[in-house]
Amino acid sequence: MILKSCVCDIIREGFGAAAGPAKHGDGMFEQKINIDRMEQAAALFGSFDGNMKLVEQEYRVTIVCRGSEMKISGEPDDVSKAMRAVNSLLSLINRGESLSEQNVRYCISLVNEGSESKLEALAADCICITSKGKPVKAKTLGQKRYCAAIQTHTITLAVGPAGTGKTYLAVAMAVTAFRTQQVNRIVLTRPAVEAGEKLGFLPGDLQQKVDPYLRPLYDALFDMLGAETYQKYVERGNIEVAPLAYMRGRTLDDSFIILDEAQNTTPEQMKMFLTRLGFGSKMVITGDITQIDLPEGRKSGLKDVLHILRGIDDIAQVRFTEKDVVRHKLVQDIIRAYEKNEEAER
């Protein structure tokens, strides 16, 4: 790809419509797009043309940019899909979104499904602003459905693989509800279960002993609020991060309550947690039923509750897939490989 001449020559506002397809003597088709703004071209191609290389690899096309004209050549169907992917990425750029490998790959997957028009819904809403001024937005349609379910239901059950943003988005929604005074308190909890290894006796007081289990919740809160603001709210009692065992015997009114790693609860613990719900409160329960760390023979409370509470009004169930993973691409590949292996063993 020749990005240098493209960026240097682009000076006009906006981006032009695509020219009609042209057929070459070698049977290859070519489609042209006029890009008339330098910033758009730089954002579209990305660092070292990385974004367009992903499109080239996916659709087996060649993308060349000279002056203000971008040419996509290849087989007719491949060129058509590549054009749709490029136009979708341009629409994201026009709405102020910055492109990353994750959203380029996600855009490509939507084009392959014929659902690229749904991309417009993603850039619309900002869930929360972090302590560093960064907007938190849903990055996939699954995440968008998850946030909508939390807004419209009292209890939301979210199940899916690692890296889909279940915990992070739940904390973002909790912080937003707290800032807008919809709730007076944020309560975050998770069962203190080791991931397949025994840590033994931990030093320190009770808080220091349980902190390693609660670290992911602290990380999300620090990102949203900053360490100083977080500490201030903890001292006032507005934020509570505690192991699940601390929930017994309590009624939580006007609170946003998040139970993380719920696959490691027993059915008894899950029932105990759900019955803590008070007036004016919301509950979000997250987990991954493929990563259960309970002793062998123990039943998962999350698996149980998904069946028991199915069809009850004001309780939403959201399921994420590997397409909603917003970590490294290899995480998607690993999850897919494990799913195939599990299906083969059944």
N, C-alpha and C positions, 0 to 999 in steps of 0.2 A: 504494500500500500504506500501511496505517496501523500503523506499528510502535510509535509512542509509547504509545498506550493499551494495546497488547499487553504491552509490557515493564513498564509501571507496575502493571498489574493482576495479573500472574502471581506467585503467592506460594506455591503448594503444591509438594510434591516429586513428581518423576517426570513422565511425559507420558502422556496418556490415549489410548485407542484411537480409531480413526477412526469417525465416525458413518456410517450408511448413506447412499447417494447420494440426492439429492432432485432431482426434475425441475421446472424452472421453466416458466411459461407460454410463454416465448419459445423453448422447446426446448433450453435450456442445462441442463446437469447441474451439480450442486454436491455437493462432498464436504467433510466437516468433520473436523478433527483438533483434539483438546484438548491443549494444551501447558500444563503445570502448573508450570513452573519458569522464572523470569526469565532465568537464565543460558543456558538452552537456547535460548530465543527470540532472545536477543541474538546468540548464536553462529550460529544457523540463518540469520537474516536477513543478518548481516554488516554491514559498514560501508555506510551509506546504502542498506540493503536490497539490496545488490549481489548476494548469493547467490540470493535469490528472484527477482530480476529476470532472472537467467540462466535459471531454470526457466520463468518466464513467457514469455520470448522463444522458448525451444526448443519449448514445447508449446502456445503460443497460448492460454494460460489466464490467468485473473485470480486473484491471491492476495491476500486481505484478512485482516488479523488484528485482532480486536477482543476486548478482555478476554483470556480464556484460550482463545479459540476461533479457529482458523484455517480459512478457507473457500477452497476451490479450485473455480472454476467455469469451464466451457467445454464442448467436445464430449466425449462419454463416453470415447472412447479417449484423448483428450488428458488428461483429468482423471485417468484411471487411471494413465497413465505419470507424470504429475506427482506423484501420491500416492506411487508407488513410489520416485521420486527423493527426495522429502522424507523418507520413512521411512528410506531408506538413509543420508541425510545425518544424520538424528537418531541412527541407530545408530553412526555414526562419532563424533559428539559424545559419546555415552554412553561410548565407549571412550577418551575423553580426547584425540581428534584435533581439531586446530584446522582450520577450513575455509578454503580459499583458492580463488581462481578456478580454479586448475589441478585440484584434486581435486573441485570441484563439476562442472566440465566433464567430468571423467573419469567421475564417477558417472553423469551424464546419458548418456554414450556407452555405459556398461554396461547401463543401463536400456533403451536403444534396442536392444541386442543380447539382452535378456532374461537378462543375466548378473550382475545387481546383487548376487546372493547371494555372489558371489566376493569382494566388498569386505571381508568379515570377515577374510580371510586377510592383508590388507595391514597392518592395525594390530597384528598379533600380535607380530612380531619386531622388535627393535631391533638393527641391525647394529653400530652403533658410537656412542660419545658423543664429540662434538667437544670441542675445548679450551675452548669457551665453555659446555659443558654441554648442548648441543642434541643430541637423539637423531637419528640417521640411520636412516631407514626406507625400504623400497621404496614408491614412490608409485604404481606401476602393476603389473598382473599380469605384464607382460613383465620388469620389474625384479625382481619376486619370483622368477620362473623363473631369471633370470640369477644371482642370489645363491645360489639352491639348487644350480645347476649348479656354481658355484665351490666350494661346500662339499663336493660329492660327487664331483668329478672332478679329476684331476691337471692337465689342460690344458683351458681353456675359451676358445673362439673366440666373440667377440661382435661382431656386425655390425649396424649401424643408423645412422640419420640423426643429425645433430648435436642435442644437447640431450636425449638419452635417458638420460644419467647413466652411460654406459659406464665412463668413466675415474674419475669421482668414487666410484662404488660399488665399483669394483675396489680403489681406494686404501683405502676404508673397510674392506673385507674383509681387505686386507693388514695394516692397523693392528690390527684385531681379532686376527688370527692371531699377530701379533708380541706383542701385550699378553698373550695367553694362552699364550705360549711354544710355539706350534705350529711356529714358524719362528724362526731367529736373525737373519734379515736381510731387508730389503725392498730390492729392486732395481727401479728404474723406468727405462725407456728408450724412446726413440723415434727414428726416422730424422731426420737433420738435412736436411730438404727444405723449401725455401721454397714458400709457397702462391701459385705463379704469378707471383712477382716476385723479382728478384735483389736481395739486400741488399748485395752487394759485400763488401769486406773490412771486418770488424768490429774495433773497437779492443779492447785488453785482452789478458789471458792466455788460455790455452785454455779455462778454465772460463767466463770472461766472454764468450767468443765463442759458446759453445754454449748459454748460459743462455736467450737469447730463444726458442730452439726448445723448451726444457724447462719454460717458465714455467707451463703448465697443470698439470703434475705438482707443481711447487713449491706452487702455490696450494692444491691439494687436500691436500697434506701439512701445510701451515701451518694449514689449517682444522681438521684432525683433531688435530694435536699441539701447535700453538702454535709460534711462531718459535724460542723458547729451547730447548724440548724437541727440536725438529727438529734444531737446530744441535748439540746435545749428542750425539744419535744419529749424526749425520753424522761428527763427530769420532771417535766410537768405532768407526766402520765398520759400524754396524747399518743405516744407510740409505745407499743409493747411487743417485744420479740422474745418468745418463750417456747420451751418444749411443750408438746401436746399434753403431757401429764398434768401441766399446770392449769388446764382448762376445766378440769372436773369440778362440779359444784358451782359454776359461775353462770350468770346470765349476762350476755353482752348486748346492751342497748346502744343505739346510735353509734354503731361501730362498723368498720369495714374489716372483715376477718378473712385472712388467707391461710389456708392449710396447704402447705407445699409437700411434695414427695408422699402424697396420700396413698400410693400403692403399698407403702410400708406400715399402714395402720391395720389393726385387726378389725373384724366386724364390730366388736364391742367398742373399740376406740372411736370408730367412725360414727356409730350411733350416739355415743357420748358427745362427740364434737358437734354434730348436727343439732342436737337438742340444746346447745348453748345459745342458739339464735334468739335475740331479743327484738324489741320493737325498733323500727327505724334503722335496722342493720342490713348489711349485705354480706354474703359469704361466697368466696371463690375457692374451689377445691381443685388442685392440680396434681397430676401424676402421670407416670408412664408404666402401664401394666406389663411391659416387657422387661422392666428392671426392678423386680421385687427382691428385696434383701431380707425378707422374713425367714426365720428358721424353716427348714423343710417340713412340710405337713401343715404349716399354718396358713390359713385362708386370708387373702387380701381383702381388707374392708372396702377398697376402691372398686374392685371387681364386683363385689357384692352389691354395693350401693347403686352402681350403674344399672343393674337389673331391677332392684327393689323400687327405685324412685322413677323409673321410666314412665312417662306419660302424666306426671303430676304437674298441675299448673304452677307457674312461677318458678319452676326448676328447669334450667336449660342444660343440655349436654352438648358439648362441642368436641369434635374429634379432629385432631391434626394428623397430617400425613407427612411423608418425607419431603413433599413439595413445599411444606411450610418451614422447613429448616432454614435458618438464616445464618448459620455458621459456615465454615469452610465446605466447599463442594464435596470433599471426601466424606464428611459426616453423612450427607445424603446417600452417597454410594455405600457406606458401611451399613447404614440402617436398611437399605434395600437388600444388601447381601445377606444380612441376618434374617430378614423376613423370608427370602427365598429358601434359606437353609431350614428355617422352622417349618415352612410349607412342605418341603421335601421329606422331613422327618415324620410328618403326621401320617 
